[in-house]
């Protein structure tokens, strides 16, 4: 096979890759580097105390290793059920579970906790919306941020909202009516957020204002850091909370005049940082230096988790409408979810050089013994390295030499309406071309550097890092991982574990970590037959006992185990729970 897996890529890295927070990983012979493309392009978090994305395990001690003493010989027995599985035990304890026809092996090992928290992002509104070619009911007015979820625009008319390249626009066409644009993620607690915007006119008659809203529950209940642009050209800052439509300044804060004689078109930045009940706010002319001190520093516990976003208003009596607010940047430097998804278990997923044929051999026993207790990166460790906060790692040798092969990944670059293109395969993440076993060469795509679509993510983990052969395209041989999920569902190497009956999702009673989970997730499919369109890697049961998976998704902009834009769960009533089509074991 040409350009096979770089299994030796992290030889020295092996002992630490899956045992420390992602932000603390380093590697040799691979080497840490600044992320390429869209992966990790923002500044490092400034230090919120909430946990970041990580893979951790408790310190290992002698008592753990004493449990790994394997009796001679090991005992192998075929279990009942389909597909056939062989359980390997030592002293009555399971040390490996192999599936006939598959290469993946599950072994007990040190317990790990996988956690993901919200990633940083910047929305600079590089798109054009609404798309007037669509029916009115299908139009999106601010679209989707590049990793923070989709925007909700509310009140009083949809046509008051639009995006031109470089600005999200809110048109104040009537007075005394609030207009809200918020990101559909109501689980945010702590954060550090800023926005940049300007009005195209100095208001007449009465003031206009723009605010960075946070702790947003609905239009009647939220916090906001509000800049009022007065008819005199003065700019005032108020930090408010609205509770059941009643608006008050936050305790121990006052209205402050920040500037006078401000001309129309002058950009102003509002920055808000919240940790626990502490709320800090500052605002300044964007062209000037950010003030070192916070203008307002108070505490309030009225609202906990909630959305972040923007609010614009023309006061009652403003006479020179329409006045337009142009938002050129919405930047989330840090943010955390109230309850970050977390999966804890002691299953480690390894990959055999060839599918297990059901025969327990001395060579296979030697392999299983070598894996017992190993903390070298496995399937789940590699998969987690592409989550938010995963540091860039550059290959030190082989066909991907000097290319990034690990680190926080995006999903794809944006089209003119701000939707993400599919098509980022494993080698495009590395920004290099690739020659496949049949001689087919696929070139790089500089636009997709640092990105992985759902099938590209699966191929990066199982193909590039763990050596399972890959095909350039469809490939019906069942010996190579096809390029697309619609072909993986029938032709991926390995064995099928369960499949939908055409009406209900499969029960998948034999599901195990590392299994591919394939979905018909696009409710807009017009095909008369079901088309699988999404693939992920099963991770395990989360803190609530629900089955959680990893996959690369458009809304989150990259690999995730979290619930932004839909729960990454196989249980419940969410899209993925209802649309699970097939479970497959490589």
C-alpha positions as CSV (number, residue, x, y, z in Angstrom):
1,X,0.0,0.0,0.0
2,X,1.4,3.4,-0.9
3,X,1.6,6.0,1.8
4,X,0.5,3.7,4.6
5,X,-0.2,4.7,8.2
6,X,2.5,6.4,10.1
7,X,2.1,4.0,13.0
8,X,5.6,4.9,14.3
9,X,4.7,8.6,14.1
10,X,4.3,9.0,17.8
11,X,6.8,6.5,19.2
12,X,7.9,8.6,22.1
13,X,4.5,10.4,22.3
14,X,2.9,7.0,22.9
15,X,3.0,7.1,26.7
16,X,1.4,10.5,27.1
17,X,-0.9,11.0,24.1
18,X,-4.1,9.9,25.8
19,X,-3.2,10.7,29.4
20,X,-3.1,14.5,29.6
21,X,-5.2,17.5,28.6
22,X,-5.1,18.0,24.9
23,X,-3.7,21.5,25.3
24,X,-0.6,19.9,27.0
25,X,0.4,17.3,24.4
26,X,3.7,17.2,22.6
27,X,5.3,14.6,20.5
28,X,8.4,13.1,19.0
29,X,9.5,12.1,16.4
30,X,6.5,14.3,15.4
31,X,6.8,17.8,16.6
32,X,4.4,20.4,17.9
33,X,3.8,23.3,15.7
34,X,1.4,26.2,15.0
35,X,-1.8,24.8,13.5
36,X,-2.3,25.0,9.8
37,X,-5.3,26.2,7.9
38,X,-8.4,26.6,10.1
39,X,-7.2,24.4,12.8
40,X,-6.3,26.3,15.9
41,X,-6.1,29.7,14.1
42,X,-7.1,31.7,17.2
43,X,-5.1,32.9,20.1
44,X,-4.9,30.6,23.1
45,X,-7.5,30.9,25.8
46,X,-6.8,33.6,28.4
47,X,-7.5,31.3,31.3
48,X,-11.1,30.6,32.3
49,X,-11.0,28.1,35.1
50,X,-13.6,25.7,33.5
51,X,-12.2,22.5,32.1
52,X,-11.1,22.5,28.4
53,X,-11.2,19.6,26.0
54,X,-9.1,16.8,27.3
55,X,-8.3,13.1,27.6
56,X,-7.2,12.3,31.1
57,X,-6.5,9.4,33.3
58,X,-5.6,9.1,37.0
59,X,-1.9,8.5,37.9
60,X,-0.9,4.9,37.4
61,X,0.5,3.0,40.4
62,X,1.9,-0.4,41.3
63,X,-1.6,-1.8,42.2
64,X,-2.7,-1.1,38.6
65,X,0.2,-2.9,37.0
66,X,-0.1,-5.9,39.4
67,X,-3.5,-6.6,37.9
68,X,-2.0,-6.9,34.4
69,X,-0.1,-10.1,35.2
70,X,-1.3,-12.5,32.5
71,X,-1.4,-16.2,33.2
72,X,0.0,-18.7,30.7
73,X,-1.6,-19.7,28.5
74,X,-4.4,-17.2,27.8
75,X,-7.8,-18.7,27.3
76,X,-9.8,-18.0,24.2
77,X,-13.5,-18.8,23.9
78,X,-16.1,-18.0,21.2
79,X,-19.1,-16.1,22.6
80,X,-22.7,-16.6,21.4
81,X,-24.4,-14.1,19.1
82,X,-23.8,-12.5,15.7
83,X,-21.3,-11.5,14.7
84,X,-19.0,-14.2,16.2
85,X,-16.7,-12.8,18.9
86,X,-13.8,-14.4,20.7
87,X,-13.2,-13.5,24.3
88,X,-9.6,-13.8,25.6
89,X,-9.3,-14.2,29.4
90,X,-6.5,-14.5,32.0
91,X,-7.4,-15.8,35.4
92,X,-11.1,-15.5,34.6
93,X,-10.7,-11.8,33.6
94,X,-11.2,-10.5,30.1
95,X,-8.0,-9.2,28.5
96,X,-9.3,-8.8,24.9
97,X,-12.4,-9.1,22.8
98,X,-12.0,-9.9,19.1
99,X,-14.6,-9.9,16.4
100,X,-14.4,-12.5,13.6
101,X,-13.8,-10.6,10.4
102,X,-12.8,-7.4,12.0
103,X,-9.4,-5.8,12.9
104,X,-10.5,-3.8,15.9
105,X,-9.9,-5.3,19.3
106,X,-11.2,-3.9,22.6
107,X,-9.0,-4.3,25.7
108,X,-9.3,-3.2,29.3
109,X,-6.9,-0.6,30.4
110,X,-6.5,2.5,32.5
111,X,-9.8,4.4,32.9
112,X,-9.9,7.5,30.8
113,X,-12.2,10.5,30.8
114,X,-12.9,12.3,27.5
115,X,-14.2,15.8,27.8
116,X,-15.0,18.5,25.2
117,X,-15.7,22.2,25.8
118,X,-16.7,24.9,23.5
119,X,-14.2,26.1,21.0
120,X,-13.1,29.7,20.3
121,X,-14.2,31.3,17.0
122,X,-14.5,34.5,15.1
123,X,-17.4,35.4,12.9
124,X,-16.3,38.1,10.4
125,X,-19.4,37.7,8.3
126,X,-17.7,36.7,5.1
127,X,-20.9,35.7,3.3
128,X,-24.0,37.0,1.6
129,X,-27.4,36.4,3.0
130,X,-30.3,35.9,2.6
131,X,-30.1,33.7,-0.5
132,X,-32.9,35.2,-2.5
133,X,-33.0,32.2,-4.8
134,X,-34.6,30.2,-2.0
135,X,-38.3,30.3,-1.0
136,X,-38.9,32.9,1.7
137,X,-39.6,30.2,4.3
138,X,-36.2,28.6,3.7
139,X,-34.1,31.7,3.9
140,X,-31.5,32.3,6.5
141,X,-30.7,35.9,7.4
142,X,-27.5,35.7,9.3
143,X,-26.6,32.1,8.7
144,X,-24.1,30.2,10.7
145,X,-21.0,31.4,12.5
146,X,-17.7,29.6,11.7
147,X,-17.9,27.3,14.7
148,X,-20.2,28.9,17.2
149,X,-23.5,27.6,15.8
150,X,-26.3,29.2,13.8
151,X,-27.7,32.7,14.3
152,X,-31.2,33.4,15.4
153,X,-32.6,36.7,14.3
154,X,-35.8,37.9,16.0
155,X,-38.0,41.0,15.7
156,X,-39.8,42.7,14.2
157,X,-39.3,41.7,10.5
158,X,-37.0,39.1,8.9
159,X,-36.0,41.6,6.2
160,X,-34.4,43.8,8.9
161,X,-31.5,41.3,8.9
162,X,-28.9,40.6,6.2
163,X,-25.3,39.9,5.7
164,X,-23.0,41.5,3.1
165,X,-19.4,40.4,2.8
166,X,-17.7,41.8,6.0
167,X,-20.8,42.8,8.0
168,X,-23.9,41.4,9.6
169,X,-26.5,44.2,9.2
170,X,-29.5,45.1,11.4
171,X,-31.7,47.7,9.8
172,X,-33.6,49.8,12.4
173,X,-36.6,50.5,10.2
174,X,-39.0,51.3,13.1
175,X,-38.4,52.8,16.5
176,X,-39.2,51.3,19.9
177,X,-38.7,47.7,18.8
178,X,-35.8,45.6,19.9
179,X,-33.9,43.5,17.3
180,X,-32.0,40.5,18.6
181,X,-29.3,38.3,16.9
182,X,-28.2,35.5,19.1
183,X,-26.2,32.3,18.7
184,X,-28.3,29.1,19.2
185,X,-26.3,27.8,22.1
186,X,-28.0,28.3,25.4
187,X,-25.6,26.2,27.5
188,X,-22.8,28.9,27.7
189,X,-21.8,30.0,31.2
190,X,-18.3,31.5,31.5
191,X,-16.9,33.4,28.5
192,X,-14.8,36.2,27.0
193,X,-16.7,37.7,24.0
194,X,-16.3,40.9,22.0
195,X,-18.1,42.5,19.1
196,X,-17.2,45.3,16.7
197,X,-20.0,47.4,15.1
198,X,-21.0,50.9,13.9
199,X,-24.1,52.9,12.9
200,X,-24.3,54.5,9.5
201,X,-25.9,57.7,10.9
202,X,-25.9,59.8,14.0
203,X,-29.4,59.4,15.2
204,X,-31.9,62.3,15.2
205,X,-34.7,62.9,17.6
206,X,-33.7,60.1,20.0
207,X,-30.8,57.8,20.5
208,X,-29.9,54.4,18.9
209,X,-28.1,51.7,20.8
210,X,-26.2,48.5,20.1
211,X,-25.5,45.9,22.8
212,X,-23.6,42.7,23.4
213,X,-26.1,40.4,25.0
214,X,-25.3,37.5,27.3
215,X,-27.0,35.1,29.7
216,X,-29.8,35.5,27.1
217,X,-32.9,33.4,27.9
218,X,-35.3,35.2,25.6
219,X,-36.1,38.8,24.4
220,X,-37.5,39.7,27.9
221,X,-34.8,38.1,30.0
222,X,-31.1,38.8,29.4
223,X,-28.0,40.8,30.3
224,X,-26.5,43.3,28.0
225,X,-23.6,45.7,27.8
226,X,-25.2,48.5,25.8
227,X,-23.7,51.5,24.0
228,X,-26.1,54.4,23.4
229,X,-25.3,56.6,20.5
230,X,-26.9,60.0,21.3
231,X,-28.1,62.7,18.9
232,X,-25.2,64.9,20.2
233,X,-22.6,62.4,19.0
234,X,-21.9,61.2,22.6
235,X,-21.6,57.5,23.4
236,X,-22.7,56.1,26.7
237,X,-22.2,52.7,28.3
238,X,-24.8,50.9,30.4
239,X,-24.6,47.4,31.7
240,X,-28.1,46.2,32.2
241,X,-30.3,43.2,33.0
242,X,-33.8,42.8,31.7
243,X,-36.1,40.6,33.8
244,X,-39.6,40.0,32.6
245,X,-39.4,43.1,30.4
246,X,-38.1,45.3,33.3
247,X,-34.7,46.9,32.6
248,X,-32.3,47.9,35.4
249,X,-28.6,48.8,35.6
250,X,-26.6,46.1,37.2
251,X,-26.0,46.7,40.9
252,X,-23.1,49.0,41.6
253,X,-22.9,50.2,38.0
254,X,-23.8,53.6,36.5
255,X,-24.3,55.0,33.0
256,X,-20.9,56.3,31.8
257,X,-20.1,58.7,29.0
258,X,-17.2,57.2,27.0
259,X,-16.8,59.8,24.2
260,X,-18.4,62.9,22.6
261,X,-18.5,64.1,19.0
262,X,-18.5,60.6,17.6
263,X,-19.1,60.6,13.8
264,X,-21.3,58.2,12.0
265,X,-19.4,55.0,10.8
266,X,-17.1,54.9,13.8
267,X,-16.5,51.3,14.9
268,X,-16.9,50.6,18.6
269,X,-15.8,47.4,20.3
270,X,-17.7,46.0,23.3
271,X,-16.0,43.3,25.4
272,X,-17.6,41.2,28.1
273,X,-16.0,38.6,30.3
274,X,-17.9,36.5,32.8
275,X,-16.7,33.9,35.2
276,X,-19.2,32.6,37.8
277,X,-21.2,35.6,38.9
278,X,-18.4,38.2,38.1
279,X,-19.2,40.4,35.1
280,X,-16.5,42.6,33.5
281,X,-17.2,45.1,30.7
282,X,-15.2,47.6,28.7
283,X,-15.9,49.4,25.4
284,X,-13.8,51.6,23.2
285,X,-13.3,53.1,19.7
286,X,-12.0,50.1,17.7
287,X,-9.3,52.2,16.1
288,X,-7.8,53.1,19.5
289,X,-6.0,50.9,21.9
290,X,-8.0,48.6,24.1
291,X,-8.2,50.0,27.7
292,X,-6.2,48.0,30.2
293,X,-8.8,48.3,32.9
294,X,-12.4,47.1,32.9
295,X,-14.8,49.9,32.9
296,X,-17.4,47.9,34.8
297,X,-16.6,45.1,37.3
298,X,-19.6,43.8,39.2
299,X,-21.3,40.6,40.3
300,X,-24.8,39.4,39.5
301,X,-26.4,35.9,39.7
302,X,-29.7,36.5,38.0
303,X,-29.0,34.5,34.9
304,X,-26.7,31.5,34.7
305,X,-26.2,29.8,31.4
306,X,-27.6,31.4,28.2
307,X,-26.9,32.6,24.7
308,X,-24.5,35.3,23.6
309,X,-25.4,37.7,20.8
310,X,-26.4,41.3,19.9
311,X,-29.3,43.6,20.4
312,X,-30.1,46.8,18.5
313,X,-32.7,49.5,19.2
314,X,-33.9,52.9,17.9
315,X,-35.4,54.7,20.9
316,X,-39.0,55.9,20.7
317,X,-38.9,59.1,18.7
318,X,-35.9,58.5,16.5
319,X,-36.7,60.4,13.3
320,X,-34.0,59.6,10.7
321,X,-34.8,55.9,10.2
322,X,-33.7,53.6,8.8
323,X,-30.5,53.6,10.7
324,X,-28.3,50.5,10.0
325,X,-26.0,48.7,12.4
326,X,-23.1,47.0,10.7
327,X,-21.4,44.3,12.8
328,X,-18.0,43.5,11.3
329,X,-16.8,41.0,14.0
330,X,-18.2,38.8,16.7
331,X,-15.4,37.1,18.5
332,X,-15.5,34.4,21.2
333,X,-12.0,34.1,22.7
334,X,-13.2,31.7,25.4
335,X,-16.4,30.1,26.4
336,X,-17.5,27.1,28.4
337,X,-20.6,25.0,28.6
338,X,-22.5,24.5,31.8
339,X,-22.1,20.7,31.6
340,X,-19.4,19.8,29.1
341,X,-20.0,16.3,27.7
342,X,-17.9,13.7,29.4
343,X,-17.3,10.0,28.8
344,X,-15.4,7.8,31.2
345,X,-14.4,4.1,30.8
346,X,-11.5,1.7,30.6
347,X,-11.9,0.4,27.0
348,X,-9.0,0.8,24.7
349,X,-9.4,0.1,21.0
350,X,-6.5,-1.4,19.0
351,X,-6.2,-2.5,15.4
352,X,-4.8,-5.8,14.1
353,X,-2.6,-5.9,11.0
354,X,-5.3,-8.2,9.4
355,X,-8.9,-9.1,10.1
356,X,-9.3,-11.8,12.8
357,X,-10.2,-15.1,11.1
358,X,-11.4,-16.8,14.3
359,X,-8.2,-18.7,14.9
360,X,-6.3,-18.1,18.2
361,X,-2.6,-18.4,17.3
362,X,0.7,-17.9,19.2
363,X,1.4,-14.8,17.1
364,X,-1.9,-13.3,18.0
365,X,-1.4,-14.1,21.6
366,X,1.9,-12.4,21.5
367,X,0.2,-9.3,20.1
368,X,-2.5,-9.3,22.7
369,X,0.1,-9.6,25.5
370,X,2.0,-6.7,24.0
371,X,-1.1,-4.5,24.2
372,X,-2.0,-5.4,27.8
373,X,-1.8,-2.3,29.9
374,X,-0.3,-0.2,27.0
375,X,-1.1,3.5,27.0
376,X,0.2,4.0,23.4
377,X,-2.4,6.0,21.4
378,X,-5.3,3.9,20.3
379,X,-8.3,4.6,18.1
380,X,-10.1,6.8,20.7
381,X,-6.9,8.8,21.5
382,X,-6.3,9.6,17.9
383,X,-9.9,10.6,17.4
384,X,-9.8,12.9,20.4
385,X,-6.7,14.7,19.1
386,X,-8.8,16.5,16.5
387,X,-11.2,18.1,19.0
388,X,-11.1,21.7,20.2
389,X,-7.8,22.6,21.9
390,X,-5.9,19.7,20.2
391,X,-2.4,21.1,19.6
392,X,-0.9,20.8,16.1
393,X,1.5,18.0,15.6
394,X,3.7,17.8,12.5
395,X,5.1,14.6,11.0
396,X,8.8,14.2,11.3
397,X,9.2,11.6,8.6
398,X,7.5,9.7,5.8
399,X,5.3,10.9,2.9
400,X,3.6,13.5,5.3
401,X,7.0,14.8,6.5
402,X,6.6,18.4,7.7
403,X,2.9,18.2,7.4
404,X,0.4,18.6,10.2
405,X,-1.1,15.2,11.1
406,X,-2.8,15.9,14.4
407,X,-4.5,18.9,16.0
408,X,-7.8,20.8,16.2
409,X,-9.6,20.4,12.9
410,X,-12.3,22.3,11.1
411,X,-14.9,20.8,8.8
412,X,-14.5,22.7,5.5
413,X,-14.2,26.1,4.0
414,X,-17.2,28.4,3.4
415,X,-19.3,29.0,0.3
416,X,-20.7,32.5,-0.5
417,X,-23.6,31.9,1.9
418,X,-21.5,30.8,4.7
419,X,-22.2,27.1,4.5
420,X,-19.4,24.6,4.8
421,X,-18.2,22.6,1.8
422,X,-17.8,18.9,2.2
423,X,-14.8,17.2,0.7
424,X,-11.9,17.5,3.2
425,X,-10.2,14.2,3.2
426,X,-7.4,13.1,5.5
427,X,-4.6,14.2,3.1
428,X,-6.3,17.6,2.4
429,X,-6.2,18.3,6.2
430,X,-2.4,17.8,5.8
431,X,-2.4,19.9,2.6
432,X,-0.7,17.2,0.6
433,X,-1.5,15.0,-2.3
434,X,-1.9,11.2,-1.9
435,X,-1.3,8.1,-4.0
436,X,-3.8,5.3,-3.2
437,X,-3.1,1.5,-3.5
438,X,-4.7,1.4,-7.0
439,X,-2.3,4.1,-8.2
440,X,-4.9,6.9,-8.1
441,X,-3.4,10.2,-7.2
442,X,-5.5,12.9,-5.5
443,X,-4.0,16.3,-5.1
444,X,-4.1,18.7,-2.2
445,X,-6.6,21.4,-1.6
446,X,-5.1,24.5,0.0
447,X,-8.6,25.7,0.9
448,X,-9.2,22.6,3.0
449,X,-5.9,22.6,4.9
450,X,-6.7,21.8,8.5
451,X,-10.2,20.5,7.7
452,X,-11.8,17.0,7.8
453,X,-15.3,16.2,6.8
454,X,-17.1,13.3,8.5
455,X,-15.7,10.5,6.3
456,X,-12.3,12.2,6.0
457,X,-12.1,12.3,9.8
458,X,-12.9,8.6,10.0
459,X,-10.2,7.8,7.4
460,X,-7.7,10.0,9.1
461,X,-8.1,8.0,12.3
462,X,-8.5,4.5,11.0
463,X,-6.6,4.8,7.7
464,X,-3.7,7.2,8.1
465,X,-2.9,6.7,11.8
466,X,-3.9,3.1,12.3
467,X,-3.1,1.5,8.9
468,X,-6.4,0.3,7.5
469,X,-6.2,0.5,3.7
470,X,-8.1,3.3,2.1
471,X,-9.6,3.7,-1.4
472,X,-9.5,6.8,-3.5
473,X,-13.2,6.6,-4.1
474,X,-16.1,4.1,-3.9
475,X,-14.3,0.7,-4.0
476,X,-16.6,-2.3,-3.5
477,X,-13.9,-4.8,-2.6
478,X,-14.6,-4.5,1.1
479,X,-10.8,-4.4,1.8
480,X,-10.4,-0.6,1.8
481,X,-12.2,2.2,3.5
482,X,-14.2,4.1,0.8
483,X,-14.1,7.8,0.5
484,X,-17.7,8.6,1.4
485,X,-20.1,7.5,4.1
486,X,-22.7,6.3,1.6
487,X,-20.2,3.7,0.4
488,X,-18.7,2.9,3.8
489,X,-22.1,1.7,4.9
490,X,-21.9,-1.3,2.5
491,X,-18.2,-1.6,1.5
492,X,-16.1,-0.7,4.5
493,X,-13.8,-3.5,5.6
494,X,-14.9,-5.4,8.7
495,X,-18.3,-6.7,9.8
496,X,-21.8,-5.2,10.2
497,X,-23.0,-5.1,13.8
498,X,-26.6,-3.9,13.2
499,X,-28.8,-2.0,10.7
500,X,-32.1,-0.3,10.7
501,X,-35.2,-2.3,9.8
502,X,-36.2,0.6,7.5
503,X,-38.4,2.2,10.2
504,X,-36.5,2.1,13.5
505,X,-32.9,2.8,14.4
506,X,-30.9,-0.4,15.2
507,X,-30.8,-1.4,18.8
508,X,-27.0,-2.1,18.4
509,X,-26.8,-4.3,21.5
510,X,-23.3,-5.3,20.7
511,X,-22.1,-1.8,20.1
512,X,-18.6,-1.2,21.4
513,X,-16.2,1.8,21.4
514,X,-14.5,2.3,18.1
515,X,-17.4,1.1,16.0
516,X,-18.5,3.2,13.0
517,X,-21.9,4.7,13.4
518,X,-23.6,5.7,10.1
519,X,-26.6,7.9,9.7
520,X,-29.2,9.0,7.2
521,X,-29.2,12.4,8.9
522,X,-30.3,14.7,6.1
523,X,-34.0,15.1,6.4
524,X,-34.0,16.9,3.1
525,X,-33.0,13.9,1.0
526,X,-35.3,13.6,-2.0
527,X,-34.0,10.2,-3.0
528,X,-36.6,7.4,-3.0
529,X,-34.1,5.1,-1.1
530,X,-32.3,5.9,2.1
531,X,-28.9,7.5,1.6
532,X,-26.4,7.4,4.4
533,X,-24.8,10.8,4.6
534,X,-22.9,10.9,7.9
535,X,-20.4,8.7,9.8
536,X,-18.9,8.9,13.3
537,X,-16.9,6.8,15.8
538,X,-18.7,5.5,18.8
539,X,-17.0,6.7,22.0
540,X,-18.9,5.3,24.9
541,X,-21.6,6.1,27.5
542,X,-21.5,9.6,28.9
543,X,-22.0,10.8,32.5
544,X,-25.8,10.4,32.0
545,X,-25.4,6.9,30.7
546,X,-26.3,7.9,27.1
547,X,-24.3,6.5,24.1
548,X,-22.1,9.3,22.7
549,X,-20.1,9.4,19.5
550,X,-17.4,11.5,17.8
551,X,-17.9,12.9,14.3
552,X,-16.9,15.9,12.2
553,X,-19.9,18.2,11.7
554,X,-20.6,21.4,9.9
555,X,-22.3,23.4,12.7
556,X,-19.5,22.8,15.1
557,X,-16.9,23.2,12.3
558,X,-15.0,20.1,12.9
559,X,-14.8,16.9,15.1
560,X,-17.0,16.9,18.2
561,X,-18.5,14.7,20.8
562,X,-20.8,17.6,21.9
563,X,-24.3,18.8,21.1
564,X,-24.0,22.1,19.3
565,X,-26.5,22.0,16.4
566,X,-27.8,18.5,17.5
567,X,-26.9,16.0,20.2
568,X,-24.0,13.6,19.5
569,X,-26.1,10.8,21.1
570,X,-27.5,7.5,20.0
571,X,-30.3,7.7,22.7
572,X,-33.2,10.0,22.9
573,X,-35.2,11.9,20.3
574,X,-32.5,13.9,18.6
575,X,-31.7,13.7,14.9
576,X,-28.8,11.3,15.2
577,X,-30.6,9.0,17.7
578,X,-33.6,8.7,15.3
579,X,-31.5,8.5,12.1
580,X,-28.9,5.9,13.1
581,X,-28.8,3.5,10.1
582,X,-25.9,1.1,10.5
583,X,-23.3,0.1,13.0
584,X,-20.1,-1.3,11.5
585,X,-16.9,-2.6,13.0
586,X,-13.6,-2.1,11.1
